[in-house]
Amino acid sequence: MFLSALYPSGVYYCGMKPEDVEVHDILTRLRRVEGQIRGIQGMLEDGRDCSDVITQFSASMRALEQAGYRYFAMTLSACVNEPERAAVEGYDPERLEKLFMQLT
């Protein structure tokens, strides 16, 4: 699968390695979401006000969406830079559109 098989070492399938800065940014966003989710759990356990909890739900959902959009943009960029490889690996425009629509 094109860019989606992430090995633990952070090296992408077929030697296609996106910029380390982009990966670092996505991981940072995901860690932030993880912290927000733990915060929501604590808020529920503490019986916090509904509006506070909903605000945190909203913020965590937006942060997760942004991480997904960044990952898709990174994948799309790789497809644009290597269209032949993307086509061989099944990432034609129709599939990319479907993947994007899954995020929205």
N, C-alpha and C positions, 0 to 999 in steps of 0.2 A: 504494500500500500504506500502510496506517495506521501512522504513526510509524516505519516501518522504513526509509524511503528517506532516509538521512541525507546531506545535502549536505556538501561539505568545509567550508563556513562554519559548520556546526553548526546550521543551520536545518532544521526538519523539514517534510516534505511537507504541503501544504495549510495552511501557516501554523500548524500545531499544534506549538508549541515547549514541551517540558517544562521544568521548573525547571532553571536552569543548575546549581544545586547537585547535582541528581540526576545529570545528565550528567557533571559533573566527578567525582563519586564513582565512577561506572562506569568512566570513562576511567582514573582513578587505579588502580582495581582491575585493569584490563586491563594497565596498564603494570607493575604489580607481578608479574602472572603472566608477562609477557614477560621480566622480570628473572629470575624463578624458572626459567623454561625455559632461558635462557642459562646459569644456574647449574648446571642438570642436565647440560647439554651439557659444561660445563667439568669437572664431577665425573666424567663418563664418560671424557673425554679423559685425566684425571689418574688414572684407575683407583681412584677412591674406593670405600670399603666399601659393600657392597650396602645395608645398613640406612640409611646416610646418603642414598643415592640414592633409595631407596623413600620415605623420609620427605619428601624434596623433591617427588617425584612426587605424593604424597598432598596435600601443602600446595598445590601449584599447581592440582591438579584441584579442590579445595575452593574456592580463590579464583576460579577460572573459573566454577564453578557459581554462586557468590554473585553474580558480575557478571551472569550470565544471569538469575538470579532478580530482581535489582534492575531490570534492563531490562524484564522481563516485568511486574513490579509497576507500573512507570512506564506501560507500555502499557495495562495493565488499568485503571489510574486514569484515563487519558485516555478509555477506552471508557465508564467509569462516568459521567464528567463530561459526555460528549457521546454518549449512546447512539444517537441518530438517525444521526449521522455515522458512528459505528462500524458500524452495521447497513448503511448504504449502501456502505461500503467493505469489507464482507464479514467484519467481526469480530463475528459473533454468538457466543453462549455456547459453542456446539459447537466452533467454530473455535478460540476461546480455550482451551478445554479441551485440544484436540489440541496446540496450541502449548505449553501448560504441560507436557503429558505428554512432549513431546520433550525438555524440560529434565531430566526426572526419570529 
